[in-house]
């Protein structure tokens, strides 16, 4: 079973400083709530990008507030073993 442990991303949407989310022991974010414009959709887009679930290019996701490269790093547990996936313009799986 694949369990999400954490998510870090930067330079996506309005985020130009690294954002970090921790997941509970079951790999679940308990809530993503808030007013319009606080970044709920950006978090989901970052996860989709990391896992290759959409075909949005890095140019579309790239923050218009910086020229620094976007990146998303997810840490998981896969059948009890650690797994890290990092995606920017390239993909890295450890």
C-alpha positions as CSV (number, residue, x, y, z in Angstrom):
1,X,0.0,0.0,0.0
2,X,1.2,3.5,-0.8
3,X,0.8,6.0,2.0
4,X,1.5,9.8,1.6
5,X,3.8,11.2,4.3
6,X,4.6,14.7,3.2
7,X,4.4,17.1,0.3
8,X,6.7,20.1,-0.4
9,X,6.4,22.4,-3.4
10,X,7.6,25.8,-4.6
11,X,7.2,28.3,-7.4
12,X,3.7,27.0,-8.3
13,X,0.9,29.5,-8.6
14,X,1.3,32.3,-6.0
15,X,3.8,30.3,-3.9
16,X,7.4,31.6,-4.1
17,X,8.5,30.1,-0.8
18,X,8.6,26.4,-0.1
19,X,5.3,25.1,1.2
20,X,5.1,21.9,3.3
21,X,2.2,19.7,4.1
22,X,2.3,16.7,6.5
23,X,-0.2,13.9,6.2
24,X,-1.7,11.8,9.1
25,X,-0.7,8.2,9.7
26,X,-3.2,7.0,7.1
27,X,-1.8,9.3,4.4
28,X,-4.7,11.7,4.6
29,X,-5.0,15.5,4.8
30,X,-7.9,15.9,7.1
31,X,-9.1,19.2,5.6
32,X,-8.2,21.7,2.9
33,X,-10.6,24.5,3.5
34,X,-10.6,28.3,3.2
35,X,-11.7,31.3,1.3
36,X,-11.2,31.6,-2.4
37,X,-7.7,32.4,-3.4
38,X,-5.8,30.8,-0.6
39,X,-4.3,28.0,-2.7
40,X,-6.5,24.9,-2.2
41,X,-6.5,24.1,-6.0
42,X,-2.7,24.8,-6.2
43,X,-2.1,22.0,-3.7
44,X,-4.1,19.6,-5.7
45,X,-2.4,20.7,-8.9
46,X,1.0,20.1,-7.3
47,X,0.0,16.6,-6.3
48,X,-1.4,15.8,-9.8
49,X,1.9,17.1,-11.3
50,X,4.0,15.0,-8.9
51,X,2.1,11.8,-9.7
52,X,1.8,12.5,-13.5
53,X,-2.0,12.6,-13.3
54,X,-2.4,15.6,-15.6
55,X,-0.7,16.9,-18.7
56,X,-0.3,20.5,-17.5
57,X,3.1,21.8,-18.6
58,X,5.5,23.3,-16.1
59,X,5.1,26.6,-17.9
60,X,1.4,26.7,-16.9
61,X,2.1,25.8,-13.3
62,X,5.1,28.2,-13.0
63,X,4.5,31.1,-10.7
64,X,4.4,34.4,-12.5
65,X,6.1,36.0,-9.5
66,X,9.5,34.3,-10.0
67,X,11.6,32.8,-12.6
68,X,12.9,30.0,-10.3
69,X,12.1,26.5,-11.4
70,X,9.1,24.8,-9.9
71,X,9.4,21.6,-7.9
72,X,7.3,19.2,-6.0
73,X,8.6,16.5,-3.6
74,X,6.4,13.8,-2.2
75,X,7.5,11.4,0.5
76,X,5.6,8.1,0.8
77,X,5.7,4.7,2.5
78,X,5.3,1.9,0.0
79,X,4.7,-1.5,1.7
80,X,6.6,-0.3,4.7
81,X,9.6,1.1,2.7
82,X,10.4,4.8,2.2
83,X,9.8,6.3,-1.2
84,X,10.6,9.8,-2.4
85,X,9.3,11.2,-5.7
86,X,10.7,14.6,-6.9
87,X,9.5,16.3,-10.0
88,X,10.5,19.6,-11.6
89,X,11.4,19.6,-15.2
90,X,12.8,16.1,-14.5
91,X,11.5,13.2,-12.5
92,X,13.5,11.5,-9.7
93,X,12.3,8.4,-7.8
94,X,14.2,7.0,-4.8
